[in-house]
Amino acid sequence: MDGREIQWHPPYIAAMNLELGEDRDKLIFIPEYTLNTGALKIDLFMENKQNGSVRNEIGKIFRRYNIVEFKSPNDMLGIDAFIKAQGYACLFKSYGERADSRKMDEVTVSLIRQAKPDKLFSYFKEHGVAVESPSKGIYYIKEMVLFPTQIIVAKELDSERHRWLCGLSGQLAEQDLRGLLTSISCLKGKMEKEYADSILEVALKANKELAEKLRRDSSMSKTLLEIMEPVLAEVKQECMREGLEEGRRVGRKEGRKEGRKEGRKEGRKEGMVYAYYEMNLSTNEIAQKLQLTEKEVLGIIQKMDEPSE
């Protein structure tokens, strides 16, 4: 990754929707669930309308009310963050419409992280906290909790059974990315494809060298570009909007009509270059698509990589 900030939470929510697709009809997904009138929010709240079992193994622990917190690769999951999630569950339970309308045994807590939080597990061991692992990558915390609680280590999950959560990593193996692309190509529904696009975009951004390798693979190139087309179009439109705003800003600063015109034009051009650059296209391919010289493309890319003042 080249340092551009990756937004991990939206694709995590998309991954949970796909992981639990078999039971989506019985689950209500609410991202960024507000606990109260303040700023406290849960990453993902899921209500099990039927309060029945969920087939996917990551949902075996689920009850009626299920609180899910995600930790991006750079986020720590220590004892304080662990207890904080328990605190969210306590607040959720206490905010029912009437006294004890939300039962203690109807609330669960899940924490998801790509790598195992070794320091947290060392803390559990040092303090005699019992931990069970019913499946690879899934850990039930049996003590020191008020609610059924699990920690999901995505890196340890079976990558074939949990393609979507496993795809949210900056250390994908080639077979994992190929598998992700194959899984995406099998999706039929519009909503499912949109969820998958969100995951794939992050997977490619976080594994640029691997994406470039596959893009140059004659057997994968067409598949990759075809699958990425909706994402590319979205990124392109976003960058064009940003470029237009930048052009207007430059034009206002110059205070001349010509300045506004040139600023908008330049902004759009840079936005298009940025979109294709994020898709790992070579400078030569970008130049051909935008009718620029390779030198012009390199100049724009170098300008993008310069630190802002």
C-alpha positions as CSV (number, residue, x, y, z in Angstrom):
1,M,0.0,0.0,0.0
2,D,1.4,3.4,-0.9
3,G,0.2,5.3,2.2
4,R,-3.3,6.4,1.0
5,E,-5.8,5.8,3.7
6,I,-8.0,2.7,3.3
7,Q,-11.5,2.8,4.7
8,W,-11.8,-0.7,6.2
9,H,-15.2,-0.5,8.0
10,P,-17.6,-0.3,5.0
11,P,-16.1,-3.4,3.3
12,Y,-16.2,-5.3,6.7
13,I,-19.9,-4.6,6.8
14,A,-20.2,-5.8,3.2
15,A,-18.3,-8.9,4.1
16,M,-20.6,-9.7,7.0
17,N,-23.6,-9.3,4.6
18,L,-22.1,-11.8,2.2
19,E,-20.8,-14.2,4.9
20,L,-24.3,-14.4,6.5
21,G,-26.1,-14.4,3.1
22,E,-27.9,-17.7,3.8
23,D,-29.6,-16.1,6.8
24,R,-30.0,-12.6,5.6
25,D,-33.8,-12.8,5.5
26,K,-33.8,-13.3,9.3
27,L,-31.2,-10.7,10.1
28,I,-31.5,-6.9,10.2
29,F,-28.2,-5.2,9.5
30,I,-27.7,-1.7,11.0
31,P,-24.2,-0.2,10.4
32,E,-23.0,2.6,12.7
33,Y,-25.8,1.9,15.2
34,T,-26.2,4.9,17.5
35,L,-26.4,3.9,21.1
36,N,-27.9,7.1,22.4
37,T,-28.3,10.7,21.4
38,G,-24.5,11.2,21.8
39,A,-21.6,10.1,19.6
40,L,-21.4,6.5,20.7
41,K,-21.8,4.1,17.8
42,I,-21.6,0.4,17.2
43,D,-19.8,-0.6,14.0
44,L,-22.5,-3.1,13.1
45,F,-25.7,-4.1,15.0
46,M,-27.6,-7.1,13.8
47,E,-31.0,-8.1,15.1
48,N,-32.0,-11.7,14.6
49,K,-35.7,-11.4,14.0
50,Q,-36.5,-15.0,14.6
51,N,-33.9,-15.4,17.4
52,G,-33.0,-18.7,15.8
53,S,-29.7,-20.3,14.8
54,V,-27.5,-19.0,12.1
55,R,-25.9,-21.5,9.7
56,N,-22.5,-19.7,9.2
57,E,-20.1,-20.7,12.0
58,I,-19.2,-17.1,12.8
59,G,-22.9,-16.6,13.7
60,K,-23.4,-19.7,15.9
61,I,-23.0,-17.5,19.0
62,F,-25.7,-15.1,17.8
63,R,-28.8,-14.4,19.8
64,R,-31.5,-11.8,19.2
65,Y,-29.3,-8.7,19.6
66,N,-25.7,-8.9,18.2
67,I,-23.1,-6.2,18.5
68,V,-20.1,-6.4,16.1
69,E,-16.9,-4.3,16.3
70,F,-14.3,-4.3,13.6
71,K,-10.6,-3.6,14.0
72,S,-8.6,-2.5,11.0
73,P,-5.1,-4.0,10.5
74,N,-3.6,-0.9,12.2
75,D,-6.0,-0.9,15.2
76,M,-5.1,-2.4,18.5
77,L,-7.3,-4.9,20.2
78,G,-6.2,-4.8,23.8
79,I,-8.0,-5.4,27.1
80,D,-9.3,-1.8,27.2
81,A,-10.8,-2.1,23.7
82,F,-12.2,-5.5,24.7
83,I,-13.9,-4.1,27.8
84,K,-15.1,-1.1,25.8
85,A,-17.1,-3.4,23.6
86,Q,-18.6,-5.0,26.7
87,G,-19.5,-1.5,27.8
88,Y,-21.4,-0.9,24.5
89,A,-23.3,-4.1,25.1
90,C,-24.2,-2.9,28.7
91,L,-25.4,0.4,27.3
92,F,-27.5,-1.2,24.6
93,K,-29.1,-3.5,27.2
94,S,-29.9,-0.6,29.5
95,Y,-31.5,1.5,26.7
96,G,-34.6,-0.7,26.2
97,E,-38.0,0.9,26.0
98,R,-38.9,-0.4,29.4
99,A,-37.0,-2.1,32.3
100,D,-35.3,-5.3,31.3
101,S,-37.0,-5.3,27.9
102,R,-33.7,-6.4,26.4
103,K,-32.6,-9.6,28.2
104,M,-29.0,-10.2,29.2
105,D,-28.9,-13.6,27.5
106,E,-30.3,-12.1,24.2
107,V,-27.2,-9.9,23.6
108,T,-23.9,-11.0,22.1
109,V,-20.6,-9.3,21.3
110,S,-18.3,-10.1,18.4
111,L,-14.9,-8.5,17.7
112,I,-13.3,-9.1,14.3
113,R,-9.6,-8.5,13.5
114,Q,-7.4,-9.7,10.7
115,A,-4.5,-10.9,12.9
116,K,-4.7,-12.5,16.4
117,P,-4.4,-9.9,19.2
118,D,-1.6,-11.8,21.0
119,K,-1.3,-9.3,23.9
120,L,-5.0,-9.7,24.7
121,F,-4.8,-13.5,24.6
122,S,-1.7,-13.3,26.8
123,Y,-3.7,-11.2,29.2
124,F,-6.5,-13.8,29.3
125,K,-3.9,-16.5,30.0
126,E,-2.2,-14.6,32.8
127,H,-5.6,-13.9,34.5
128,G,-6.9,-17.4,34.1
129,V,-9.7,-16.4,31.6
130,A,-11.1,-19.5,29.9
131,V,-11.1,-19.4,26.1
132,E,-12.6,-22.0,23.7
133,S,-12.1,-22.3,20.0
134,P,-15.0,-24.2,18.4
135,S,-13.6,-23.6,14.9
136,K,-10.5,-22.3,13.2
137,G,-10.2,-18.5,13.9
138,I,-13.1,-18.3,16.3
139,Y,-12.6,-17.9,20.0
140,Y,-15.3,-17.8,22.7
141,I,-14.4,-15.9,25.8
142,K,-16.0,-17.8,28.6
143,E,-15.1,-15.6,31.6
144,M,-14.8,-11.9,32.5
145,V,-17.8,-11.1,30.2
146,L,-21.4,-10.3,30.9
147,F,-22.6,-11.4,27.4
148,P,-21.7,-14.3,25.1
149,T,-18.5,-13.0,23.4
150,Q,-16.3,-14.1,20.6
151,I,-13.2,-12.9,18.9
152,I,-12.9,-13.7,15.2
153,V,-9.4,-13.8,13.8
154,A,-10.0,-13.5,10.0
155,K,-6.4,-14.6,9.1
156,E,-7.0,-18.0,10.8
157,L,-10.4,-18.7,9.2
158,D,-10.8,-21.3,6.4
159,S,-10.2,-19.0,3.4
160,E,-12.6,-21.1,1.1
161,R,-15.5,-21.0,3.6
162,H,-14.9,-17.4,4.6
163,R,-13.7,-15.8,1.3
164,W,-15.2,-12.4,2.1
165,L,-13.7,-11.7,5.5
166,C,-10.4,-13.3,4.5
167,G,-10.2,-11.0,1.5
168,L,-9.9,-8.0,3.7
169,S,-6.2,-8.3,4.2
170,G,-3.0,-6.5,3.1
171,Q,-1.2,-9.8,2.9
172,L,-3.2,-11.9,0.5
173,A,-1.6,-14.8,-1.2
174,E,-2.1,-15.1,-5.0
175,Q,-4.5,-18.1,-4.6
176,D,-6.6,-16.1,-2.2
177,L,-7.0,-13.1,-4.6
178,R,-7.7,-15.5,-7.4
179,G,-10.3,-17.3,-5.2
180,L,-11.9,-13.9,-4.3
181,L,-12.2,-13.0,-8.0
182,T,-13.7,-16.4,-8.8
183,S,-16.2,-16.0,-6.0
184,I,-17.2,-12.6,-7.2
185,S,-17.7,-13.9,-10.8
186,C,-20.3,-16.3,-9.4
187,L,-22.5,-13.7,-7.8
188,K,-25.8,-12.9,-9.5
189,G,-27.7,-10.4,-7.3
190,K,-27.1,-6.6,-7.7
191,M,-26.7,-6.1,-4.0
192,E,-24.3,-8.9,-3.6
193,K,-22.2,-7.6,-6.4
194,E,-22.1,-4.2,-4.8
195,Y,-21.0,-5.7,-1.5
196,A,-18.3,-7.7,-3.4
197,D,-17.1,-4.5,-5.2
198,S,-16.5,-2.9,-1.9
199,I,-14.4,-5.8,-0.7
200,L,-12.5,-6.1,-3.9
201,E,-11.6,-2.5,-4.1
202,V,-9.9,-2.7,-0.7
203,A,-8.3,-6.0,-1.5
204,L,-6.7,-4.5,-4.6
205,K,-5.6,-1.3,-2.9
206,A,-4.0,-3.2,0.0
207,N,-2.3,-5.7,-2.3
208,K,-1.1,-3.5,-5.2
209,E,1.9,-5.6,-6.1
210,L,-0.1,-8.8,-6.3
211,A,-2.9,-7.0,-8.2
212,E,-0.3,-5.7,-10.7
213,K,1.0,-9.3,-11.1
214,L,-2.4,-10.7,-11.8
215,R,-3.3,-7.8,-14.1
216,R,-0.3,-8.7,-16.3
217,D,-1.3,-12.3,-16.3
218,S,-2.9,-13.0,-19.6
219,S,-5.3,-15.6,-18.1
220,M,-6.5,-13.2,-15.4
221,S,-6.3,-9.7,-16.9
222,K,-9.6,-9.8,-18.8
223,T,-11.4,-11.3,-15.8
224,L,-10.0,-8.8,-13.4
225,L,-10.8,-5.8,-15.5
226,E,-14.3,-7.0,-16.2
227,I,-15.1,-7.6,-12.6
228,M,-13.5,-4.3,-11.6
229,E,-15.4,-2.2,-14.3
230,P,-18.2,-1.1,-11.9
231,V,-15.6,-0.2,-9.2
232,L,-13.4,1.6,-11.8
233,A,-16.4,3.6,-13.0
234,E,-17.3,4.7,-9.5
235,V,-13.8,5.7,-8.6
236,K,-13.5,7.5,-11.9
237,Q,-16.7,9.5,-11.2
238,E,-15.6,10.3,-7.7
239,C,-12.2,11.6,-8.9
240,M,-13.8,13.6,-11.6
241,R,-16.0,15.3,-9.1
242,E,-13.0,16.0,-6.9
243,G,-11.1,17.3,-9.9
244,L,-13.9,19.6,-10.8
245,E,-14.0,21.0,-7.2
246,E,-10.2,21.5,-7.3
247,G,-10.6,23.2,-10.7
248,R,-13.2,25.6,-9.3
249,R,-10.9,26.3,-6.3
250,V,-8.0,27.1,-8.6
251,G,-10.2,29.3,-10.7
252,R,-11.6,31.3,-7.8
253,K,-8.1,31.8,-6.5
254,E,-6.9,33.1,-9.8
255,G,-10.0,35.2,-10.1
256,R,-10.2,35.0,-13.8
257,K,-12.6,33.2,-16.1
258,E,-9.8,31.6,-18.0
259,G,-8.3,30.4,-14.8
260,R,-11.6,28.6,-13.9
261,K,-11.8,27.0,-17.3
262,E,-8.2,25.7,-17.2
263,G,-8.5,24.7,-13.6
264,R,-11.6,22.5,-14.2
265,K,-9.9,20.9,-17.3
266,E,-6.7,20.2,-15.4
267,G,-8.6,18.9,-12.4
268,R,-10.6,16.4,-14.5
269,K,-7.5,15.2,-16.2
270,E,-5.7,14.6,-13.0
271,G,-8.8,12.8,-11.6
272,M,-8.9,10.4,-14.5
273,V,-5.2,9.7,-14.1
274,Y,-5.7,9.0,-10.4
275,A,-8.5,6.6,-11.1
276,Y,-6.5,4.5,-13.5
277,Y,-3.4,4.7,-11.3
278,E,-5.4,3.2,-8.4
279,M,-6.4,0.4,-10.8
280,N,-2.7,-0.4,-11.3
281,L,-2.7,0.4,-15.0
282,S,0.8,1.2,-16.3
283,T,1.7,4.7,-17.3
284,N,1.7,3.7,-20.9
285,E,-1.8,2.3,-20.7
286,I,-3.0,5.4,-18.9
287,A,-1.4,7.6,-21.5
288,Q,-3.2,5.7,-24.3
289,K,-6.6,5.9,-22.6
290,L,-6.4,9.6,-21.9
291,Q,-4.5,10.7,-25.0
292,L,-1.6,12.0,-23.0
293,T,2.1,11.5,-23.3
294,E,3.7,9.1,-20.8
295,K,5.8,12.0,-19.5
296,E,2.6,13.9,-18.7
297,V,1.1,10.9,-16.9
298,L,4.3,10.5,-14.8
299,G,4.3,14.2,-14.0
300,I,0.7,14.0,-12.7
301,I,1.5,10.8,-10.6
302,Q,4.5,12.4,-9.1
303,K,2.4,15.5,-8.2
304,M,-0.2,13.3,-6.5
305,D,2.5,11.6,-4.4
306,E,3.9,14.9,-3.2
307,P,3.0,15.7,0.4
308,S,0.3,18.3,0.7
309,E,1.4,21.6,2.4
